Amino acid sequence: MRNGVLTLALIPLLLFYAIPVGAAEKEQRTWTDEIVYSLMVDRFFDGNTKNNGDANVNDPSAFNGGDFEGVTKKLNYLKDMGFTAIILSPVFANEDKGYHGDWVTDFYKTDQHYGSMKEFKKLVNEAHDLDMKVILDFQANNVGPHSSWVNDTDKQDWFHEEKEISNGGDQKLLETGWLDGLPDLNQDNEETREYLLDAAKWWITETDIDGYRLNKVQFVAKDFWKEFVDTVKSEKSNFYTIGDIQGDADMISSYKETGMDAFMAYPQNDELREAFSAPDKDLKPVFNGFEESESKFGGKAPQALFMDTQGMPRFTKDAADHNENPGSRWRMALSYLYTMPGVPIVFYGSEIALNGNVAPDNHKLMNFKTEQELVEYITKLSDLRDMHPALTKGDMELLYEKGGTSVFKRVYGEETMVVAMNNTSETQTIKITDKELDNNKELRGMLNGDLVRSKDNSYTIVIDRESTEVYTLSPKSIINIPYMFVIGLVLLIFGIFIALIMKRSKRNERK
């Protein structure tokens, strides 16, 4: 009798599993598939108070206590949001109050405030166990303002002659002047060059890191960066390099010859911050900026899309300056970063809408006990990028753009994703014809559950104010009547059978 009950119970499951599975096998992961979280080690999380030394949380210009152990303890927090790679601010030994990592004293040592090399290796190993990559900030332009090297008689040729950068248009002066009064390294000196290149290789072989974000790129000659990229890739063929060049599209594209894998998308950043800081702002400049960068870069070097970095005021401040809800503004901005071509880079604290003006105000300690609404939204967007390769590898075509409303599609192979963004303060209705999208299909909303079916050779999308919907273009869904009838019949028979068993059991109890 029990065997009969088990058999009937299994029938519905067997019928369900008989449905064909349409999901294709996932392709090999590339750098365009990454979702990157950029953090300042000192301001993220204090995992070991024993290495704090002179750290002072009440002094925004001093070390605040964040360390390698803190980052390690929060790796699952980042993994759960869908981040697949982290960028760490420079971890090399720094001068007093060099919490930002820009005042290096020794490229071969970790800063004592962060922990030991052993603890750093543990961070990298645990990140790799979670299938997360680790990228380090590396800048070869300067050392700290009180560097002992400056007065070292054996290192006099390691530096350019002290002079301020007075003309930003003079490339030679950019490469040889002292930026912010910091001693400028002379990469034309063979010893200096060899020291920097050897240090870059050493960190790869010693710790197995996965990439460098190269800071202050425009202040160092291109021939050095080309040798740098060749050198690190000779150590690890899939090693990733991101160029941080604060210039226009023409300047950035001139560094393609260095072989860098991607560039921070500064030419788009101004437009992104302006458009998403408040509703009812035109999105046309955003897409124009994207197209210009794509044409200059040739599409071969992915753009690293971002809203802010440690070198600029927080995007949250832009929203606050407009008296806007930062959460709504961040949702719109993140929707763009995660669905447009490029690699999204999210600066720590964005998931809690951390505020701040210029440094060090924009380098506040991370707070893990605040509202989690944005955390959940980031997680949803990450899941979409993970499930749909069109959002990471697909070609982009703008289908509609008017005022603060836009619709674009990403196409990769047989998959088409459609992204509708309403950056206005009112609900918008948009009609997309069969010239832009295949007819007789439907748009299935993956963020908010919207469903739009083709009707009269067009799709009518109705999207709420200050919101985004990400659709899959799919065949029209139909109800399988025979299948549903069989399932219903099986469940009915199963229910009757259980009722009979229970009735029989009661009779046996009376006896």
PALO-602024 format. One record per residue (C-alpha): residue number from 1; residue in one letter; x negated, y negated, z negated. Coordinates in nm, 3 decimals. Example, Ala and Ser with C-alpha at 12.3 -4.5 7.8 and 13.67 -1.06 7.14 Angstrom:
<pts>
PT     n   res         X         Y         Z
PT     1     A    -1.230     0.450    -0.780
PT     2     S    -1.367     0.106    -0.714
</pts>
This chain:
<pts>
PT     n   res         X         Y         Z
PT     1     M     0.000     0.000     0.000
PT     2     R    -0.278    -0.242    -0.089
PT     3     N    -0.454    -0.166     0.240
PT     4     G    -0.135    -0.261     0.423
PT     5     V    -0.116    -0.594     0.240
PT     6     L    -0.482    -0.668     0.321
PT     7     T    -0.430    -0.587     0.689
PT     8     L    -0.133    -0.824     0.717
PT     9     A    -0.322    -1.097     0.533
PT    10     L    -0.608    -1.074     0.779
PT    11     I    -0.391    -1.102     1.092
PT    12     P    -0.346    -1.486     1.075
PT    13     L    -0.721    -1.532     1.017
PT    14     L    -0.804    -1.311     1.314
PT    15     L    -0.566    -1.509     1.532
PT    16     F    -0.722    -1.839     1.423
PT    17     Y    -1.073    -1.717     1.492
PT    18     A    -0.964    -1.596     1.834
PT    19     I    -0.939    -1.961     1.943
PT    20     P    -1.230    -2.045     2.175
PT    21     V    -1.497    -2.264     2.020
PT    22     G    -1.576    -2.564     2.240
PT    23     A    -1.867    -2.713     2.050
PT    24     A    -2.191    -2.691     2.245
PT    25     E    -2.516    -2.592     2.083
PT    26     K    -2.690    -2.899     1.942
PT    27     E    -2.981    -3.030     2.147
PT    28     Q    -3.332    -3.073     2.015
PT    29     R    -3.359    -3.377     1.791
PT    30     T    -3.547    -3.680     1.927
PT    31     W    -3.630    -4.017     1.776
PT    32     T    -3.320    -4.172     1.933
PT    33     D    -3.117    -3.943     1.708
PT    34     E    -3.263    -4.088     1.388
PT    35     I    -3.078    -4.308     1.139
PT    36     V    -3.333    -4.504     0.938
PT    37     Y    -3.323    -4.650     0.587
PT    38     S    -3.588    -4.914     0.520
PT    39     L    -3.681    -4.978     0.157
PT    40     M    -3.925    -5.167    -0.061
PT    41     V    -4.079    -4.910    -0.294
PT    42     D    -4.113    -5.156    -0.582
PT    43     R    -3.749    -5.269    -0.565
PT    44     F    -3.572    -4.939    -0.505
PT    45     F    -3.576    -4.718    -0.815
PT    46     D    -3.801    -4.679    -1.120
PT    47     G    -3.845    -4.304    -1.157
PT    48     N    -4.147    -4.311    -1.389
PT    49     T    -4.183    -4.591    -1.645
PT    50     K    -4.533    -4.472    -1.738
PT    51     N    -4.687    -4.633    -1.427
PT    52     N    -4.518    -4.972    -1.468
PT    53     G    -4.827    -5.145    -1.609
PT    54     D    -4.764    -5.520    -1.583
PT    55     A    -4.427    -5.476    -1.407
PT    56     N    -4.171    -5.737    -1.512
PT    57     V    -3.810    -5.708    -1.394
PT    58     N    -3.746    -6.067    -1.502
PT    59     D    -4.009    -6.203    -1.261
PT    60     P    -3.896    -6.176    -0.896
PT    61     S    -4.254    -6.239    -0.780
PT    62     A    -4.404    -5.958    -0.986
PT    63     F    -4.393    -5.581    -0.960
PT    64     N    -4.054    -5.463    -1.086
PT    65     G    -4.123    -5.093    -1.146
PT    66     G    -4.004    -4.901    -0.839
PT    67     D    -4.225    -4.605    -0.750
PT    68     F    -4.271    -4.287    -0.547
PT    69     E    -4.094    -4.076    -0.807
PT    70     G    -3.796    -4.309    -0.789
PT    71     V    -3.771    -4.271    -0.412
PT    72     T    -3.808    -3.894    -0.445
PT    73     K    -3.523    -3.878    -0.696
PT    74     K    -3.295    -4.070    -0.459
PT    75     L    -3.367    -3.872    -0.141
PT    76     N    -3.041    -3.678    -0.173
PT    77     Y    -2.854    -4.007    -0.214
PT    78     L    -2.996    -4.116     0.123
PT    79     K    -2.946    -3.775     0.284
PT    80     D    -2.579    -3.769     0.179
PT    81     M    -2.524    -4.100     0.360
PT    82     G    -2.664    -3.943     0.675
PT    83     F    -3.005    -4.108     0.687
PT    84     T    -3.261    -3.891     0.864
PT    85     A    -3.570    -4.108     0.815
PT    86     I    -3.701    -4.363     0.568
PT    87     I    -3.939    -4.655     0.617
PT    88     L    -4.147    -4.739     0.310
PT    89     S    -4.298    -5.081     0.251
PT    90     P    -4.682    -5.067     0.247
PT    91     V    -4.795    -4.828    -0.027
PT    92     F    -5.166    -4.916    -0.017
PT    93     A    -5.339    -5.063    -0.322
PT    94     N    -5.253    -5.434    -0.349
PT    95     E    -5.357    -5.740    -0.545
PT    96     D    -5.165    -5.864    -0.850
PT    97     K    -4.808    -5.955    -0.754
PT    98     G    -4.854    -5.785    -0.419
PT    99     Y    -4.530    -5.590    -0.469
PT   100     H    -4.443    -5.648    -0.103
PT   101     G    -4.756    -5.462     0.009
PT   102     D    -4.901    -5.742     0.221
PT   103     W    -5.209    -5.809     0.006
PT   104     V    -5.404    -5.488     0.061
PT   105     T    -5.724    -5.423    -0.134
PT   106     D    -5.787    -5.064    -0.024
PT   107     F    -5.625    -4.882     0.269
PT   108     Y    -5.727    -4.544     0.126
PT   109     K    -5.554    -4.571    -0.213
PT   110     T    -5.196    -4.588    -0.330
PT   111     D    -5.100    -4.882    -0.547
PT   112     Q    -5.114    -4.780    -0.915
PT   113     H    -4.766    -4.924    -0.975
PT   114     Y    -4.619    -4.669    -0.732
PT   115     G    -4.796    -4.359    -0.856
PT   116     S    -5.068    -4.121    -0.746
PT   117     M    -5.143    -3.971    -0.408
PT   118     K    -5.011    -3.642    -0.546
PT   119     E    -4.676    -3.806    -0.618
PT   120     F    -4.669    -3.959    -0.271
PT   121     K    -4.733    -3.620    -0.111
PT   122     K    -4.450    -3.476    -0.318
PT   123     L    -4.221    -3.748    -0.181
PT   124     V    -4.316    -3.660     0.177
PT   125     N    -4.281    -3.285     0.118
PT   126     E    -3.938    -3.316    -0.043
PT   127     A    -3.822    -3.548     0.235
PT   128     H    -3.936    -3.291     0.492
PT   129     D    -3.754    -3.016     0.299
PT   130     L    -3.438    -3.226     0.352
PT   131     D    -3.526    -3.265     0.722
PT   132     M    -3.600    -3.635     0.672
PT   133     K    -3.894    -3.818     0.828
PT   134     V    -4.119    -4.061     0.642
PT   135     I    -4.251    -4.376     0.810
PT   136     L    -4.499    -4.617     0.650
PT   137     D    -4.534    -4.989     0.708
PT   138     F    -4.887    -5.053     0.837
PT   139     Q    -5.024    -5.395     0.918
PT   140     A    -5.376    -5.448     1.041
PT   141     N    -5.375    -5.827     1.050
PT   142     N    -5.498    -5.935     0.707
PT   143     V    -5.589    -5.849     0.349
PT   144     G    -5.493    -6.021     0.022
PT   145     P    -5.573    -6.386    -0.057
PT   146     H    -5.830    -6.292    -0.323
PT   147     S    -5.985    -5.997    -0.144
PT   148     S    -6.335    -5.906    -0.262
PT   149     W    -6.419    -5.829     0.099
PT   150     V    -6.425    -6.200     0.185
PT   151     N    -6.724    -6.257    -0.041
PT   152     D    -6.896    -5.930     0.042
PT   153     T    -7.213    -6.010     0.236
PT   154     D    -7.181    -5.682     0.426
PT   155     K    -6.834    -5.775     0.548
PT   156     Q    -6.874    -6.131     0.668
PT   157     D    -6.813    -6.021     1.027
PT   158     W    -6.493    -5.840     0.927
PT   159     F    -6.299    -6.167     0.939
PT   160     H    -6.217    -6.440     1.185
PT   161     E    -6.325    -6.791     1.100
PT   162     E    -6.078    -6.955     0.862
PT   163     K    -5.832    -7.171     1.055
PT   164     E    -5.458    -7.225     1.037
PT   165     I    -5.222    -7.129     1.317
PT   166     S    -5.098    -7.468     1.433
PT   167     N    -4.970    -7.377     1.778
PT   168     G    -4.740    -7.075     1.798
PT   169     G    -4.768    -7.074     2.178
PT   170     D    -5.143    -7.017     2.178
PT   171     Q    -5.179    -6.637     2.179
PT   172     K    -5.554    -6.647     2.111
PT   173     L    -5.494    -6.863     1.804
PT   174     L    -5.218    -6.628     1.687
PT   175     E    -5.463    -6.339     1.701
PT   176     T    -5.752    -6.515     1.527
PT   177     G    -5.590    -6.767     1.288
PT   178     W    -5.520    -6.712     0.918
PT   179     L    -5.145    -6.650     0.887
PT   180     D    -5.006    -6.793     0.561
PT   181     G    -5.363    -6.856     0.451
PT   182     L    -5.447    -6.484     0.436
PT   183     P    -5.794    -6.365     0.545
PT   184     D    -5.756    -6.255     0.905
PT   185     L    -5.925    -5.928     1.000
PT   186     N    -6.142    -5.926     1.311
PT   187     Q    -6.054    -5.610     1.500
PT   188     D    -6.319    -5.691     1.763
PT   189     N    -6.579    -5.608     1.500
PT   190     E    -6.656    -5.238     1.543
PT   191     E    -6.677    -5.167     1.169
PT   192     T    -6.343    -5.336     1.098
PT   193     R    -6.176    -5.161     1.388
PT   194     E    -6.315    -4.822     1.288
PT   195     Y    -6.208    -4.871     0.925
PT   196     L    -5.846    -4.944     1.023
PT   197     L    -5.823    -4.664     1.278
PT   198     D    -5.980    -4.409     1.044
PT   199     A    -5.743    -4.513     0.764
PT   200     A    -5.444    -4.473     0.995
PT   201     K    -5.559    -4.122     1.090
PT   202     W    -5.641    -4.031     0.730
PT   203     W    -5.286    -4.093     0.604
PT   204     I    -5.146    -3.866     0.875
PT   205     T    -5.383    -3.575     0.810
PT   206     E    -5.375    -3.618     0.432
PT   207     T    -5.001    -3.665     0.376
PT   208     D    -4.825    -3.548     0.698
PT   209     I    -4.623    -3.870     0.739
PT   210     D    -4.421    -3.904     1.060
PT   211     G    -4.468    -4.261     1.176
PT   212     Y    -4.580    -4.620     1.126
PT   213     R    -4.386    -4.941     1.156
PT   214     L    -4.655    -5.179     1.278
PT   215     N    -4.615    -5.522     1.122
PT   216     K    -4.737    -5.858     1.251
PT   217     V    -4.807    -5.702     1.589
PT   218     Q    -4.828    -6.030     1.781
PT   219     F    -5.110    -6.147     1.553
PT   220     V    -5.343    -5.867     1.664
PT   221     A    -5.479    -5.813     2.016
PT   222     K    -5.301    -5.566     2.245
PT   223     D    -5.615    -5.363     2.317
PT   224     F    -5.644    -5.278     1.946
PT   225     W    -5.282    -5.165     1.928
PT   226     K    -5.321    -4.948     2.238
PT   227     E    -5.618    -4.773     2.080
PT   228     F    -5.428    -4.751     1.751
PT   229     V    -5.128    -4.579     1.913
PT   230     D    -5.352    -4.341     2.110
PT   231     T    -5.545    -4.259     1.793
PT   232     V    -5.246    -4.175     1.572
PT   233     K    -5.077    -3.972     1.846
PT   234     S    -5.396    -3.771     1.889
PT   235     E    -5.353    -3.666     1.526
PT   236     K    -4.981    -3.583     1.558
PT   237     S    -4.827    -3.576     1.905
PT   238     N    -4.473    -3.665     1.795
PT   239     F    -4.591    -3.943     1.563
PT   240     Y    -4.360    -4.244     1.591
PT   241     T    -4.464    -4.609     1.618
PT   242     I    -4.226    -4.903     1.583
PT   243     G    -4.354    -5.246     1.681
PT   244     D    -4.243    -5.535     1.459
PT   245     I    -4.285    -5.834     1.690
PT   246     Q    -4.098    -6.149     1.600
PT   247     G    -4.062    -6.292     1.946
PT   248     D    -3.835    -6.311     2.246
PT   249     A    -3.769    -6.032     2.495
PT   250     D    -4.051    -6.146     2.725
PT   251     M    -4.309    -6.139     2.446
PT   252     I    -4.195    -5.803     2.312
PT   253     S    -4.184    -5.640     2.656
PT   254     S    -4.545    -5.745     2.713
PT   255     Y    -4.643    -5.494     2.441
PT   256     K    -4.498    -5.194     2.627
PT   257     E    -4.850    -5.129     2.761
PT   258     T    -4.962    -5.044     2.406
PT   259     G    -4.753    -4.727     2.414
PT   260     M    -4.541    -4.809     2.108
PT   261     D    -4.230    -4.592     2.093
PT   262     A    -3.980    -4.861     1.991
PT   263     F    -3.955    -5.228     1.902
PT   264     M    -3.758    -5.411     1.637
PT   265     A    -3.474    -5.581     1.828
PT   266     Y    -3.543    -5.939     1.721
PT   267     P    -3.403    -6.088     2.045
PT   268     Q    -3.060    -5.949     1.948
PT   269     N    -3.076    -6.025     1.578
PT   270     D    -2.978    -6.392     1.588
PT   271     E    -2.672    -6.312     1.799
PT   272     L    -2.574    -6.019     1.577
PT   273     R    -2.595    -6.224     1.258
PT   274     E    -2.401    -6.513     1.411
PT   275     A    -2.126    -6.298     1.563
PT   276     F    -2.058    -6.074     1.265
PT   277     S    -2.099    -6.325     0.982
PT   278     A    -1.734    -6.429     1.021
PT   279     P    -1.428    -6.320     1.224
PT   280     D    -1.312    -6.487     1.547
PT   281     K    -1.666    -6.526     1.676
PT   282     D    -1.744    -6.449     2.039
PT   283     L    -1.916    -6.115     2.105
PT   284     K    -2.034    -6.208     2.454
PT   285     P    -2.375    -6.339     2.335
PT   286     V    -2.431    -6.007     2.156
PT   287     F    -2.385    -5.800     2.470
PT   288     N    -2.578    -6.052     2.681
PT   289     G    -2.869    -6.019     2.437
PT   290     F    -2.854    -5.643     2.460
PT   291     E    -2.855    -5.644     2.841
PT   292     E    -3.148    -5.887     2.856
PT   293     S    -3.354    -5.674     2.618
PT   294     E    -3.269    -5.358     2.811
PT   295     S    -3.376    -5.515     3.138
PT   296     K    -3.704    -5.638     2.989
PT   297     F    -3.788    -5.317     2.806
PT   298     G    -3.685    -5.098     3.096
PT   299     G    -3.484    -4.873     2.865
PT   300     K    -3.794    -4.661     2.796
PT   301     A    -3.869    -4.798     2.450
PT   302     P    -3.559    -4.770     2.228
PT   303     Q    -3.461    -5.083     2.045
PT   304     A    -3.453    -5.061     1.667
PT   305     L    -3.129    -5.237     1.578
PT   306     F    -3.106    -5.415     1.242
PT   307     M    -2.923    -5.693     1.059
PT   308     D    -3.200    -5.801     0.822
PT   309     T    -3.549    -5.712     0.700
PT   310     Q    -3.763    -5.795     0.399
PT   311     G    -3.885    -6.102     0.586
PT   312     M    -3.551    -6.281     0.623
PT   313     P    -3.245    -6.378     0.415
PT   314     R    -2.987    -6.104     0.367
PT   315     F    -2.701    -6.073     0.616
PT   316     T    -2.471    -6.069     0.312
PT   317     K    -2.571    -6.431     0.253
PT   318     D    -2.452    -6.522     0.602
PT   319     A    -2.109    -6.376     0.524
PT   320     A    -2.098    -6.544     0.182
PT   321     D    -2.190    -6.880     0.339
PT   322     H    -1.875    -6.844     0.551
PT   323     N    -1.669    -6.750     0.241
PT   324     E    -1.606    -6.410     0.395
PT   325     N    -1.573    -6.069     0.233
PT   326     P    -1.921    -5.916     0.280
PT   327     G    -1.774    -5.564     0.294
PT   328     S    -1.560    -5.642     0.599
PT   329     R    -1.846    -5.816     0.772
PT   330     W    -2.086    -5.532     0.701
PT   331     R    -1.841    -5.274     0.839
PT   332     M    -1.823    -5.461     1.169
PT   333     A    -2.201    -5.503     1.188
PT   334     L    -2.275    -5.142     1.097
PT   335     S    -2.024    -5.020     1.355
PT   336     Y    -2.226    -5.199     1.622
PT   337     L    -2.563    -5.072     1.496
PT   338     Y    -2.445    -4.711     1.485
PT   339     T    -2.265    -4.696     1.821
PT   340     M    -2.482    -4.902     2.057
PT   341     P    -2.796    -4.765     2.228
PT   342     G    -3.091    -4.782     1.993
PT   343     V    -3.207    -4.661     1.654
PT   344     P    -3.019    -4.818     1.359
PT   345     I    -3.236    -4.940     1.072
PT   346     V    -3.054    -5.031     0.750
PT   347     F    -3.239    -5.235     0.487
PT   348     Y    -3.203    -5.111     0.130
PT   349     G    -2.908    -5.262    -0.057
PT   350     S    -2.700    -5.319     0.256
PT   351     E    -2.476    -5.033     0.143
PT   352     I    -2.381    -5.241    -0.163
PT   353     A    -2.385    -5.576     0.022
PT   354     L    -2.684    -5.697    -0.180
PT   355     N    -2.721    -6.075    -0.147
PT   356     G    -3.031    -6.292    -0.134
PT   357     N    -3.195    -6.588     0.036
PT   358     V    -3.563    -6.609     0.137
PT   359     A    -3.824    -6.397    -0.041
PT   360     P    -3.834    -6.298    -0.319
PT   361     D    -3.461    -6.359    -0.362
PT   362     N    -3.388    -6.107    -0.085
PT   363     H    -3.598    -5.845    -0.267
PT   364     K    -3.372    -5.784    -0.566
PT   365     L    -3.363    -5.453    -0.746
PT   366     M    -3.130    -5.195    -0.598
PT   367     N    -2.815    -5.130    -0.803
PT   368     F    -2.677    -4.776    -0.778
PT   369     K    -2.370    -4.841    -0.996
PT   370     T    -2.169    -5.071    -0.772
PT   371     E    -1.875    -5.030    -0.534
PT   372     Q    -1.922    -4.733    -0.299
PT   373     E    -1.687    -4.843    -0.017
PT   374     L    -1.968    -4.921     0.226
PT   375     V    -2.151    -4.602     0.129
PT   376     E    -1.848    -4.402     0.244
PT   377     Y    -1.824    -4.600     0.569
PT   378     I    -2.194    -4.548     0.647
PT   379     T    -2.146    -4.177     0.584
PT   380     K    -1.857    -4.163     0.834
PT   381     L    -2.061    -4.343     1.099
PT   382     S    -2.356    -4.112     1.040
PT   383     D    -2.133    -3.807     1.081
PT   384     L    -2.010    -3.942     1.416
PT   385     R    -2.365    -3.996     1.545
PT   386     D    -2.457    -3.648     1.432
PT   387     M    -2.158    -3.481     1.600
PT   388     H    -2.154    -3.674     1.927
PT   389     P    -2.477    -3.697     2.133
PT   390     A    -2.317    -3.961     2.356
PT   391     L    -2.359    -4.207     2.066
PT   392     T    -2.734    -4.148     2.054
PT   393     K    -2.833    -4.061     2.411
PT   394     G    -2.545    -4.181     2.627
PT   395     D    -2.543    -4.460     2.884
PT   396     M    -2.347    -4.769     2.777
PT   397     E    -2.091    -4.956     2.987
PT   398     L    -1.895    -5.257     2.867
PT   399     L    -1.528    -5.210     2.965
PT   400     Y    -1.369    -5.514     2.803
PT   401     E    -1.490    -5.826     2.626
PT   402     K    -1.285    -6.129     2.531
PT   403     G    -1.341    -6.358     2.237
PT   404     G    -1.414    -6.139     1.941
PT   405     T    -1.281    -5.818     2.093
PT   406     S    -1.470    -5.560     2.296
PT   407     V    -1.445    -5.206     2.428
PT   408     F    -1.742    -5.008     2.559
PT   409     K    -1.807    -4.647     2.645
PT   410     R    -2.104    -4.417     2.596
PT   411     V    -2.136    -4.128     2.840
PT   412     Y    -2.368    -3.831     2.809
PT   413     G    -2.315    -3.520     3.019
PT   414     E    -1.950    -3.420     2.987
PT   415     E    -1.891    -3.628     2.675
PT   416     T    -1.740    -3.977     2.677
PT   417     M    -1.706    -4.186     2.361
PT   418     V    -1.512    -4.514     2.358
PT   419     V    -1.576    -4.782     2.095
PT   420     A    -1.318    -5.056     2.035
PT   421     M    -1.422    -5.349     1.814
PT   422     N    -1.186    -5.621     1.691
PT   423     N    -1.394    -5.895     1.534
PT   424     T    -1.095    -6.128     1.503
PT   425     S    -0.847    -6.217     1.229
PT   426     E    -0.546    -6.077     1.421
PT   427     T    -0.437    -5.740     1.558
PT   428     Q    -0.535    -5.708     1.924
PT   429     T    -0.385    -5.511     2.213
PT   430     I    -0.621    -5.407     2.492
PT   431     K    -0.536    -5.229     2.815
PT   432     I    -0.802    -5.016     2.984
PT   433     T    -0.718    -4.889     3.334
PT   434     D    -0.805    -4.558     3.500
PT   435     K    -1.081    -4.741     3.686
PT   436     E    -1.277    -4.748     3.360
PT   437     L    -1.158    -4.420     3.205
PT   438     D    -1.038    -4.092     3.355
PT   439     N    -0.662    -4.078     3.392
PT   440     N    -0.424    -3.833     3.223
PT   441     K    -0.632    -3.788     2.909
PT   442     E    -0.617    -3.921     2.555
PT   443     L    -0.837    -4.121     2.318
PT   444     R    -0.868    -3.953     1.980
PT   445     G    -0.975    -4.191     1.702
PT   446     M    -1.250    -4.047     1.485
PT   447     L    -1.274    -4.325     1.225
PT   448     N    -0.911    -4.415     1.158
PT   449     G    -0.718    -4.132     1.326
PT   450     D    -0.568    -4.342     1.608
PT   451     L    -0.433    -4.161     1.916
PT   452     V    -0.395    -4.330     2.256
PT   453     R    -0.254    -4.134     2.548
PT   454     S    -0.287    -4.226     2.913
PT   455     K     0.036    -4.375     3.043
PT   456     D     0.100    -4.539     3.380
PT   457     N    -0.268    -4.498     3.473
PT   458     S    -0.394    -4.691     3.170
PT   459     Y    -0.470    -4.673     2.800
PT   460     T    -0.320    -4.929     2.563
PT   461     I    -0.536    -4.969     2.252
PT   462     V    -0.390    -5.149     1.952
PT   463     I    -0.658    -5.224     1.695
PT   464     D    -0.623    -5.391     1.356
PT   465     R    -0.805    -5.710     1.261
PT   466     E    -1.170    -5.684     1.158
PT   467     S    -1.193    -5.315     1.237
PT   468     T    -1.355    -5.065     1.471
PT   469     E    -1.230    -4.738     1.614
PT   470     V    -1.449    -4.477     1.779
PT   471     Y    -1.264    -4.250     2.021
PT   472     T    -1.343    -3.930     2.203
PT   473     L    -1.200    -3.911     2.554
PT   474     S    -1.033    -3.569     2.561
PT   475     P    -0.777    -3.366     2.755
PT   476     K    -0.423    -3.431     2.637
PT   477     S    -0.342    -3.208     2.344
PT   478     I    -0.045    -2.974     2.378
PT   479     I     0.140    -2.760     2.129
PT   480     N     0.085    -2.390     2.197
PT   481     I     0.444    -2.272     2.144
PT   482     P     0.383    -1.895     2.186
PT   483     Y     0.083    -1.911     1.952
PT   484     M     0.275    -2.104     1.687
PT   485     F     0.567    -1.857     1.720
PT   486     V     0.333    -1.560     1.661
PT   487     I     0.174    -1.727     1.357
PT   488     G     0.516    -1.812     1.214
PT   489     L     0.644    -1.461     1.271
PT   490     V     0.339    -1.306     1.105
PT   491     L     0.372    -1.535     0.804
PT   492     L     0.744    -1.455     0.777
PT   493     I     0.679    -1.078     0.786
PT   494     F     0.399    -1.121     0.537
PT   495     G     0.630    -1.316     0.303
PT   496     I     0.903    -1.053     0.325
PT   497     F     0.648    -0.779     0.262
PT   498     I     0.515    -0.955    -0.051
PT   499     A     0.871    -1.004    -0.176
PT   500     L     0.942    -0.631    -0.135
PT   501     I     0.622    -0.541    -0.318
PT   502     M     0.712    -0.770    -0.607
PT   503     K     1.067    -0.628    -0.622
PT   504     R     0.933    -0.273    -0.627
PT   505     S     0.688    -0.361    -0.903
PT   506     K     0.969    -0.494    -1.124
PT   507     R     1.167    -0.171    -1.076
PT   508     N     0.866     0.032    -1.183
PT   509     E     0.825    -0.181    -1.495
PT   510     R     1.189    -0.114    -1.599
PT   511     K     1.128     0.260    -1.569
</pts>
